[in-house]
């Protein structure tokens, strides 16, 4: 009897000596993405933080958890980052007519008619995702068919890249657009003296000013829809490129209500009012929101020929693209923002835009520095300008899926010689030893594994081309993972808080059904996320 009592006392004492934690994850393949790129098979979480990461046998002796999770050898990664997305744009698109993947304008018309039939009470017919480069005849559509089918309904169809749109005559009348309408940094397409309905870049603003403003209820629904879609693919932090003051305040409100689970790094849309307001207010940092950067547009996109090139487009010799923001305007903004401590993130796609902005950055970023100013996209960079990323400590923020979406027509658009300097991810990475890789969703698909696969394999959904596209600029698989975790966290000034599974960091992690670091590249895009955790809380699960 005494022996039994002694055993019970010893057991209770041992249990009492164990540290209490909220969650223990074990029997897992944990890719920590720490400095040594080490692996573990278990970790414990308390109060939303990783308490310890290591071997299950050791941790099990030290800790007692309220909840335990046996992953049966499933893979665990730090919560995925998307360092360049349009979070609110995704929410809007999910409620619009989906035009992605349409193989002809005829198919687009069919989708619009079906959508209208299913949503007859919507005042506007809005769609997004068309891409003329996917059609047999690779030219912009016009408004004629829209006018015949929808003569009395305003129709607005945004191109896949968000840099061009097609509208019908009803919208043209409402916006009072004429063949003589001109706007800096954009184009109102006119053929034979007639409007075609195509608006490029800043010209789209002529329409946006007459679109009814969405109320808060609708905005909330869009944010929650975008959040659900993002969490499903393992995203725990999104960098939201181009956000208004109103949108930031709404997301702050939703955070305080406990319904905004995802972390949002807000890039404020640049503008006189926004720059004055936010630089005066200072950096805003909460549990779910981080407001400390501005989004600037230098040029447009390659797909709509608005990206600014040093020499004209190979397939349109009269056009070299155009600046969306003038050199003087950008310089003024950069000067104001530099003095505030905010970060600058500038959209640059063409080689001329990249050169211009790098040189303007150089006025303020003297040598190596920790301002972490970024260039978003950096798709076509002249070799002479690549070293400037290192010289001024500029972070290249790329979207690997842009390379694998554009590769079918990039040579036609850029020419045989210039295309060699497009999507130079590895060359850019070498300049500072890091690169951030996002998706630009909804321009590309939300799933970060698509960008991961494109970064190292340089192939599309069908694993084409067999040898990869311009493989000299592919990232290694390890660096492709860093680019969507710890390096993206660094690009957001968050590397000490998140981006890896390490003691003291926030417990943001994702569980995958397979090991993307060891399986065949061709299988990666189909790997499912089993669960997503933010601050130790399960925010998505397939179960």
MARVEXKOL-418019 format. One record per residue (C-alpha): residue number from 1; x, y, z. Coordinates in steps of 0.25 Angstrom, whole numbers. Layout:
// residues N
(NUM, (X, Y, Z))
...
This chain:
// residues 543
(1, (0, 0, 0))
(2, (11, 10, 4))
(3, (18, 6, -10))
(4, (5, 10, -17))
(5, (4, 23, -10))
(6, (19, 26, -12))
(7, (17, 24, -27))
(8, (4, 33, -28))
(9, (11, 44, -20))
(10, (23, 43, -29))
(11, (14, 44, -42))
(12, (6, 55, -37))
(13, (19, 63, -33))
(14, (25, 60, -47))
(15, (12, 65, -53))
(16, (12, 78, -44))
(17, (26, 81, -48))
(18, (23, 81, -63))
(19, (20, 95, -69))
(20, (6, 97, -73))
(21, (4, 101, -88))
(22, (-8, 103, -97))
(23, (-4, 94, -109))
(24, (6, 83, -112))
(25, (8, 79, -126))
(26, (16, 66, -128))
(27, (20, 55, -138))
(28, (21, 66, -148))
(29, (31, 70, -159))
(30, (34, 84, -154))
(31, (41, 93, -164))
(32, (45, 105, -155))
(33, (51, 114, -165))
(34, (61, 119, -155))
(35, (75, 124, -158))
(36, (80, 109, -159))
(37, (67, 104, -167))
(38, (66, 94, -156))
(39, (55, 84, -154))
(40, (48, 79, -142))
(41, (37, 69, -139))
(42, (29, 77, -128))
(43, (27, 90, -122))
(44, (18, 96, -111))
(45, (10, 109, -110))
(46, (5, 118, -99))
(47, (-2, 131, -100))
(48, (-1, 131, -115))
(49, (14, 130, -115))
(50, (24, 118, -118))
(51, (30, 114, -104))
(52, (39, 104, -109))
(53, (42, 96, -122))
(54, (50, 83, -122))
(55, (49, 68, -120))
(56, (35, 62, -115))
(57, (42, 53, -105))
(58, (49, 65, -98))
(59, (37, 74, -99))
(60, (27, 64, -93))
(61, (35, 63, -81))
(62, (35, 78, -79))
(63, (21, 82, -82))
(64, (7, 79, -80))
(65, (-3, 84, -91))
(66, (-18, 87, -90))
(67, (-19, 83, -105))
(68, (-10, 73, -112))
(69, (-9, 71, -127))
(70, (-3, 58, -132))
(71, (0, 61, -147))
(72, (4, 47, -151))
(73, (17, 52, -158))
(74, (9, 63, -166))
(75, (18, 75, -170))
(76, (17, 89, -162))
(77, (22, 102, -167))
(78, (22, 116, -162))
(79, (9, 123, -166))
(80, (10, 128, -181))
(81, (12, 142, -184))
(82, (7, 149, -197))
(83, (16, 161, -197))
(84, (8, 168, -209))
(85, (-7, 165, -210))
(86, (-20, 173, -212))
(87, (-28, 167, -200))
(88, (-40, 176, -202))
(89, (-39, 174, -217))
(90, (-41, 159, -215))
(91, (-53, 162, -206))
(92, (-59, 170, -217))
(93, (-56, 160, -228))
(94, (-62, 149, -221))
(95, (-75, 156, -222))
(96, (-74, 159, -237))
(97, (-74, 152, -250))
(98, (-62, 143, -251))
(99, (-55, 145, -264))
(100, (-42, 138, -261))
(101, (-38, 127, -271))
(102, (-48, 131, -282))
(103, (-43, 126, -295))
(104, (-50, 136, -304))
(105, (-59, 149, -303))
(106, (-71, 140, -307))
(107, (-68, 132, -294))
(108, (-68, 145, -286))
(109, (-81, 149, -292))
(110, (-87, 136, -288))
(111, (-82, 137, -274))
(112, (-88, 151, -273))
(113, (-101, 147, -277))
(114, (-102, 135, -267))
(115, (-97, 144, -256))
(116, (-107, 154, -259))
(117, (-118, 144, -259))
(118, (-114, 139, -245))
(119, (-112, 154, -240))
(120, (-123, 162, -247))
(121, (-124, 172, -236))
(122, (-110, 177, -237))
(123, (-110, 192, -242))
(124, (-97, 189, -249))
(125, (-91, 177, -256))
(126, (-77, 176, -252))
(127, (-66, 166, -255))
(128, (-52, 164, -254))
(129, (-41, 155, -260))
(130, (-41, 155, -275))
(131, (-28, 154, -282))
(132, (-27, 156, -297))
(133, (-14, 149, -298))
(134, (-22, 136, -295))
(135, (-30, 137, -307))
(136, (-27, 133, -322))
(137, (-28, 147, -326))
(138, (-20, 154, -316))
(139, (-25, 168, -317))
(140, (-34, 177, -307))
(141, (-49, 175, -309))
(142, (-58, 186, -311))
(143, (-72, 190, -306))
(144, (-81, 187, -318))
(145, (-86, 173, -313))
(146, (-88, 179, -299))
(147, (-96, 190, -304))
(148, (-105, 180, -312))
(149, (-107, 170, -300))
(150, (-107, 180, -289))
(151, (-112, 194, -294))
(152, (-118, 199, -281))
(153, (-109, 193, -271))
(154, (-95, 199, -267))
(155, (-85, 188, -270))
(156, (-70, 190, -265))
(157, (-60, 178, -268))
(158, (-46, 180, -262))
(159, (-35, 173, -268))
(160, (-27, 162, -260))
(161, (-16, 171, -257))
(162, (-25, 182, -252))
(163, (-19, 192, -261))
(164, (-29, 193, -272))
(165, (-44, 192, -273))
(166, (-55, 190, -283))
(167, (-68, 198, -282))
(168, (-81, 199, -290))
(169, (-88, 211, -295))
(170, (-97, 213, -283))
(171, (-85, 215, -274))
(172, (-78, 224, -284))
(173, (-91, 233, -284))
(174, (-91, 233, -269))
(175, (-76, 236, -268))
(176, (-77, 247, -279))
(177, (-65, 241, -286))
(178, (-63, 246, -300))
(179, (-53, 243, -311))
(180, (-46, 256, -307))
(181, (-45, 252, -292))
(182, (-30, 252, -288))
(183, (-24, 248, -275))
(184, (-9, 248, -270))
(185, (-4, 234, -268))
(186, (-15, 227, -275))
(187, (-21, 225, -289))
(188, (-36, 226, -294))
(189, (-35, 217, -306))
(190, (-41, 223, -319))
(191, (-41, 216, -332))
(192, (-45, 223, -345))
(193, (-51, 235, -336))
(194, (-59, 225, -328))
(195, (-58, 221, -313))
(196, (-56, 206, -312))
(197, (-59, 205, -298))
(198, (-45, 202, -294))
(199, (-39, 210, -282))
(200, (-24, 208, -278))
(201, (-18, 211, -264))
(202, (-22, 225, -259))
(203, (-33, 226, -269))
(204, (-41, 216, -261))
(205, (-42, 227, -251))
(206, (-52, 234, -260))
(207, (-62, 222, -257))
(208, (-59, 219, -243))
(209, (-64, 233, -239))
(210, (-78, 230, -244))
(211, (-78, 216, -237))
(212, (-88, 216, -225))
(213, (-80, 215, -212))
(214, (-81, 202, -205))
(215, (-87, 203, -191))
(216, (-80, 197, -178))
(217, (-88, 185, -178))
(218, (-84, 181, -192))
(219, (-69, 184, -189))
(220, (-70, 175, -177))
(221, (-75, 164, -185))
(222, (-64, 166, -195))
(223, (-53, 166, -184))
(224, (-59, 153, -178))
(225, (-60, 146, -191))
(226, (-45, 150, -195))
(227, (-41, 146, -181))
(228, (-47, 132, -182))
(229, (-41, 130, -196))
(230, (-27, 134, -191))
(231, (-28, 125, -178))
(232, (-32, 113, -187))
(233, (-18, 114, -194))
(234, (-10, 116, -181))
(235, (-8, 131, -182))
(236, (-6, 137, -168))
(237, (-1, 151, -172))
(238, (-5, 159, -185))
(239, (2, 171, -189))
(240, (-10, 180, -195))
(241, (-5, 188, -206))
(242, (-12, 201, -207))
(243, (-22, 203, -196))
(244, (-31, 216, -192))
(245, (-32, 222, -179))
(246, (-47, 218, -178))
(247, (-43, 203, -181))
(248, (-32, 203, -170))
(249, (-41, 209, -160))
(250, (-52, 198, -163))
(251, (-42, 187, -162))
(252, (-37, 193, -149))
(253, (-52, 193, -144))
(254, (-53, 178, -149))
(255, (-40, 174, -141))
(256, (-46, 181, -129))
(257, (-58, 172, -130))
(258, (-50, 160, -131))
(259, (-55, 156, -145))
(260, (-42, 160, -153))
(261, (-33, 148, -151))
(262, (-23, 150, -162))
(263, (-11, 160, -160))
(264, (-11, 171, -170))
(265, (1, 180, -174))
(266, (-6, 192, -180))
(267, (1, 200, -191))
(268, (-6, 213, -191))
(269, (-10, 218, -205))
(270, (-1, 230, -207))
(271, (-8, 243, -209))
(272, (-6, 257, -203))
(273, (-17, 255, -192))
(274, (-13, 241, -188))
(275, (2, 245, -187))
(276, (-1, 257, -179))
(277, (-11, 249, -170))
(278, (-2, 236, -167))
(279, (11, 243, -166))
(280, (6, 252, -156))
(281, (-1, 241, -148))
(282, (11, 232, -149))
(283, (13, 217, -150))
(284, (1, 209, -145))
(285, (3, 195, -140))
(286, (-7, 186, -134))
(287, (-8, 171, -132))
(288, (-15, 169, -146))
(289, (-11, 182, -153))
(290, (2, 189, -157))
(291, (1, 202, -164))
(292, (15, 207, -167))
(293, (16, 208, -182))
(294, (11, 215, -195))
(295, (8, 209, -208))
(296, (12, 217, -221))
(297, (10, 214, -235))
(298, (21, 217, -245))
(299, (15, 211, -257))
(300, (5, 201, -262))
(301, (6, 186, -267))
(302, (12, 178, -278))
(303, (-1, 171, -282))
(304, (-8, 185, -285))
(305, (5, 191, -290))
(306, (5, 202, -279))
(307, (18, 198, -273))
(308, (29, 208, -276))
(309, (40, 203, -285))
(310, (54, 209, -289))
(311, (50, 205, -303))
(312, (37, 203, -310))
(313, (29, 190, -309))
(314, (33, 180, -319))
(315, (19, 178, -323))
(316, (15, 192, -323))
(317, (26, 201, -328))
(318, (19, 214, -325))
(319, (17, 211, -310))
(320, (27, 211, -299))
(321, (17, 212, -288))
(322, (14, 223, -278))
(323, (16, 228, -264))
(324, (4, 227, -255))
(325, (11, 237, -245))
(326, (21, 248, -251))
(327, (35, 248, -247))
(328, (33, 261, -239))
(329, (21, 256, -232))
(330, (28, 243, -227))
(331, (41, 251, -223))
(332, (32, 260, -214))
(333, (25, 248, -208))
(334, (38, 241, -205))
(335, (44, 253, -199))
(336, (31, 254, -189))
(337, (31, 240, -186))
(338, (46, 238, -184))
(339, (45, 249, -173))
(340, (34, 241, -166))
(341, (40, 227, -164))
(342, (29, 221, -173))
(343, (33, 211, -183))
(344, (31, 213, -198))
(345, (27, 202, -207))
(346, (27, 206, -222))
(347, (20, 198, -233))
(348, (30, 197, -245))
(349, (29, 187, -256))
(350, (36, 193, -268))
(351, (51, 195, -269))
(352, (50, 210, -270))
(353, (41, 211, -258))
(354, (50, 202, -250))
(355, (62, 211, -254))
(356, (55, 224, -250))
(357, (50, 220, -237))
(358, (63, 213, -233))
(359, (70, 226, -236))
(360, (60, 234, -228))
(361, (61, 225, -216))
(362, (76, 227, -217))
(363, (74, 242, -214))
(364, (69, 238, -200))
(365, (75, 224, -197))
(366, (90, 227, -196))
(367, (97, 214, -196))
(368, (94, 202, -188))
(369, (82, 205, -179))
(370, (70, 199, -171))
(371, (59, 207, -177))
(372, (54, 195, -185))
(373, (48, 202, -197))
(374, (43, 193, -207))
(375, (40, 192, -222))
(376, (28, 184, -225))
(377, (28, 174, -237))
(378, (42, 178, -243))
(379, (38, 170, -255))
(380, (48, 176, -266))
(381, (61, 181, -260))
(382, (72, 186, -269))
(383, (85, 179, -264))
(384, (92, 192, -261))
(385, (81, 195, -251))
(386, (81, 182, -243))
(387, (93, 186, -234))
(388, (85, 198, -229))
(389, (76, 189, -221))
(390, (88, 185, -213))
(391, (94, 199, -213))
(392, (82, 205, -207))
(393, (77, 193, -199))
(394, (64, 193, -207))
(395, (56, 180, -205))
(396, (51, 173, -218))
(397, (36, 169, -216))
(398, (33, 160, -227))
(399, (22, 151, -231))
(400, (27, 138, -237))
(401, (14, 134, -244))
(402, (15, 147, -252))
(403, (27, 140, -259))
(404, (19, 127, -262))
(405, (7, 134, -266))
(406, (14, 144, -276))
(407, (24, 134, -282))
(408, (15, 130, -293))
(409, (15, 144, -299))
(410, (26, 152, -292))
(411, (36, 150, -304))
(412, (26, 156, -313))
(413, (23, 168, -304))
(414, (38, 170, -301))
(415, (46, 165, -312))
(416, (57, 153, -312))
(417, (68, 161, -305))
(418, (60, 169, -295))
(419, (52, 157, -290))
(420, (65, 151, -284))
(421, (65, 162, -274))
(422, (51, 160, -270))
(423, (47, 153, -256))
(424, (62, 153, -252))
(425, (58, 147, -238))
(426, (71, 141, -234))
(427, (80, 152, -239))
(428, (71, 162, -230))
(429, (72, 152, -218))
(430, (87, 153, -219))
(431, (87, 168, -217))
(432, (83, 168, -202))
(433, (82, 153, -199))
(434, (67, 152, -199))
(435, (55, 154, -207))
(436, (40, 155, -204))
(437, (30, 146, -212))
(438, (15, 149, -213))
(439, (4, 147, -223))
(440, (-2, 161, -226))
(441, (-16, 154, -224))
(442, (-26, 155, -230))
(443, (-17, 157, -242))
(444, (-12, 143, -239))
(445, (-18, 132, -231))
(446, (-18, 133, -216))
(447, (-11, 120, -213))
(448, (4, 123, -209))
(449, (8, 109, -213))
(450, (6, 114, -227))
(451, (17, 125, -225))
(452, (26, 115, -218))
(453, (26, 105, -229))
(454, (27, 116, -240))
(455, (39, 122, -232))
(456, (48, 110, -232))
(457, (42, 101, -244))
(458, (38, 113, -253))
(459, (27, 105, -258))
(460, (12, 107, -260))
(461, (0, 99, -254))
(462, (3, 88, -265))
(463, (17, 87, -262))
(464, (21, 94, -275))
(465, (32, 96, -280))
(466, (38, 83, -277))
(467, (52, 90, -273))
(468, (46, 102, -267))
(469, (46, 117, -272))
(470, (59, 124, -272))
(471, (64, 115, -261))
(472, (77, 123, -258))
(473, (68, 132, -250))
(474, (60, 121, -242))
(475, (61, 122, -227))
(476, (66, 110, -219))
(477, (54, 102, -212))
(478, (59, 107, -199))
(479, (60, 121, -203))
(480, (46, 120, -209))
(481, (41, 116, -196))
(482, (48, 127, -189))
(483, (43, 137, -199))
(484, (28, 134, -194))
(485, (32, 134, -179))
(486, (44, 140, -172))
(487, (48, 149, -184))
(488, (34, 154, -186))
(489, (33, 157, -171))
(490, (46, 165, -172))
(491, (40, 173, -183))
(492, (29, 177, -173))
(493, (39, 179, -162))
(494, (33, 167, -155))
(495, (44, 157, -155))
(496, (46, 158, -140))
(497, (31, 154, -138))
(498, (27, 145, -149))
(499, (32, 138, -161))
(500, (39, 126, -154))
(501, (35, 115, -144))
(502, (44, 120, -132))
(503, (43, 122, -117))
(504, (37, 135, -114))
(505, (31, 138, -128))
(506, (16, 138, -130))
(507, (10, 124, -133))
(508, (5, 126, -147))
(509, (7, 113, -154))
(510, (1, 104, -165))
(511, (-1, 89, -166))
(512, (0, 83, -180))
(513, (-5, 69, -185))
(514, (9, 67, -191))
(515, (23, 71, -190))
(516, (25, 82, -201))
(517, (40, 81, -199))
(518, (42, 67, -203))
(519, (31, 63, -212))
(520, (32, 64, -227))
(521, (30, 78, -232))
(522, (19, 74, -241))
(523, (10, 71, -229))
(524, (12, 83, -221))
(525, (1, 92, -226))
(526, (-9, 81, -222))
(527, (-5, 80, -208))
(528, (-16, 84, -198))
(529, (-15, 92, -185))
(530, (-21, 84, -174))
(531, (-21, 95, -164))
(532, (-16, 109, -162))
(533, (-13, 115, -148))
(534, (-11, 130, -144))
(535, (-6, 133, -130))
(536, (-8, 118, -127))
(537, (-23, 119, -130))
(538, (-28, 110, -141))
(539, (-35, 119, -151))
(540, (-36, 109, -163))
(541, (-38, 94, -163))
(542, (-42, 84, -174))
(543, (-49, 76, -162))
